[in-house]
Amino acid sequence: MSKPVENLFLYDPEFEAAARAYLGDGGGEICPVKSIQDFKDAGNNYTSVKFLMVILHGLPGKLVLASGGQILGFQGLIENSSFIQREARILFASCLVGAGSEGDKFIDSVGKNFLAGKGGYVGATTSINLIPRLPLNIGPFMMPLSFGRLKVKRYDDQGNEVASRTVDRHGIRR
């Protein structure tokens, strides 16, 4: 049976400190992802997700898993139609996943496969992110001189892109 949760954080086990800090910032559920099956299981074990945050390793247009596997697209990956709520927000804070045309294809795959029939937003970083290993975890952030960006796209309830924006690390539109 699936568990309803508004906020879900999927993370590489290497980033557990950031995931635990997320719990302290308002609750939700955290779920380690080492393999494609772990990602699928999360999609089948949770419902009604309003905000999904994913921090795995990444390359332009793909997520890289601890097992060495990769996720390039989302068609058929999650079969649970109640996984995501209407007007959900999905953020991939994985390094470089939103970079270039491959990043656009990745974001569009998420929009078409998760947000069709629901609408919502998908964001993905285009930079290398750091998760500091300090006694006090401040969470992931873009390197100060990375010139990184966050691509955000809005999808209608048909899964079609209706708006997009790219902002720099200070939130300035580019």
C-alpha positions in Angstrom: 0.0 0.0 0.0 1.3 3.5 -0.9 1.9 6.1 1.7 0.7 9.7 1.0 3.4 12.3 1.6 3.5 16.0 0.5 7.3 16.3 0.5 9.6 13.6 -0.7 13.4 13.8 -0.9 15.2 11.1 -3.0 19.0 11.0 -2.4 22.2 9.2 -3.1 23.3 7.6 0.2 26.4 9.8 0.0 24.2 12.8 0.6 22.4 11.5 3.7 23.4 14.6 5.8 21.6 16.9 3.3 18.5 14.6 3.4 18.4 14.6 7.2 18.7 18.4 7.2 15.8 18.5 4.8 13.7 16.7 7.3 14.5 19.3 9.9 13.3 22.0 7.6 9.7 21.0 7.5 9.2 17.3 7.4 8.3 14.9 4.7 10.0 11.6 3.9 13.5 10.9 2.8 14.4 7.8 0.7 17.9 6.7 -0.4 18.2 5.7 -4.0 21.1 3.4 -5.1 19.5 1.8 -8.1 16.8 2.2 -10.7 14.7 -0.2 -8.8 15.0 2.0 -5.7 13.7 4.9 -7.7 10.8 2.8 -9.0 10.0 1.6 -5.5 9.8 5.2 -4.2 7.3 6.0 -7.0 5.2 3.0 -6.1 5.5 3.4 -2.3 4.4 7.0 -2.1 1.4 9.0 -3.3 0.2 12.6 -3.4 3.7 14.1 -3.6 3.5 17.9 -3.9 7.2 18.6 -3.8 9.8 16.0 -5.0 13.5 16.8 -4.5 16.1 14.6 -6.1 19.8 14.8 -5.2 21.8 12.1 -7.0 24.9 12.4 -9.1 24.3 13.8 -12.5 25.6 14.6 -16.0 23.9 16.7 -18.7 20.5 15.0 -19.3 20.9 12.1 -16.9 21.0 11.0 -13.3 23.9 8.8 -12.2 23.1 6.2 -9.5 25.3 4.8 -6.8 25.1 1.4 -8.5 26.6 2.8 -11.6 23.2 2.8 -13.4 21.8 5.9 -15.2 18.3 7.4 -15.6 18.0 9.1 -19.0 14.3 9.5 -19.2 11.1 8.8 -17.3 8.8 7.0 -19.7 7.5 4.0 -17.9 9.8 4.5 -14.9 7.0 5.2 -12.4 3.7 3.5 -13.1 1.8 4.8 -10.0 -0.5 7.5 -11.5 -1.1 9.0 -8.0 2.6 9.5 -7.2 2.5 13.2 -8.0 -0.2 15.7 -7.1 -1.7 18.3 -9.4 0.6 21.4 -9.8 3.5 19.6 -8.2 7.1 20.9 -8.0 10.0 18.7 -9.0 13.6 19.8 -8.4 16.7 17.9 -9.5 19.6 19.4 -7.6 21.9 16.8 -9.1 25.1 18.2 -10.7 24.7 19.3 -14.4 21.5 17.4 -15.0 19.8 20.4 -16.6 22.7 21.5 -18.7 22.4 22.1 -22.5 20.0 20.5 -24.9 20.4 17.1 -23.2 19.2 18.8 -19.9 16.2 20.2 -21.8 15.3 16.8 -23.1 15.6 15.4 -19.5 13.4 18.1 -18.0 10.8 17.6 -20.8 10.7 13.8 -20.2 9.9 14.5 -16.5 7.2 17.0 -17.5 5.6 14.7 -20.0 5.8 11.6 -17.9 5.1 12.9 -14.4 3.0 16.0 -15.0 0.7 15.0 -17.8 -2.9 15.2 -16.5 -1.6 17.3 -13.5 0.5 20.2 -14.5 3.4 21.6 -12.5 7.0 22.7 -12.5 10.3 20.9 -13.1 13.7 22.5 -12.2 17.2 21.2 -12.7 20.6 22.7 -12.0 23.1 23.2 -14.8 26.2 23.5 -12.5 28.3 21.4 -10.2 26.8 21.6 -6.8 28.6 21.1 -3.5 27.4 19.5 -0.4 29.8 20.7 2.3 31.1 18.2 4.8 31.0 20.6 7.7 29.9 20.0 11.3 26.8 22.1 10.5 25.1 21.1 7.2 24.0 24.0 5.1 22.7 21.8 2.3 23.7 21.8 -1.3 24.6 25.0 -3.0 26.1 26.2 -6.3 29.8 26.9 -6.3 30.4 30.6 -6.1 32.2 30.9 -9.4 30.4 28.2 -11.2 28.2 30.5 -13.2 25.6 27.8 -12.7 22.0 28.2 -13.5 18.7 26.6 -12.5 16.4 25.9 -15.4 12.7 25.8 -14.5 9.9 24.8 -16.8 6.1 25.0 -16.3 3.9 22.3 -17.8 0.2 22.3 -18.4 -2.1 19.4 -17.5 -1.4 17.9 -20.9 2.3 17.7 -20.1 3.2 20.5 -22.6 5.8 23.1 -21.7 4.0 26.5 -21.3 6.8 28.6 -19.8 10.4 28.5 -18.9 13.0 30.5 -17.0 16.6 30.2 -16.2 18.0 32.0 -13.2 21.5 32.3 -11.8 22.6 31.4 -8.3 21.3 34.8 -7.1 17.9 34.3 -8.6 18.5 36.8 -11.4 16.8 35.8 -14.7 19.2 35.0 -17.5 
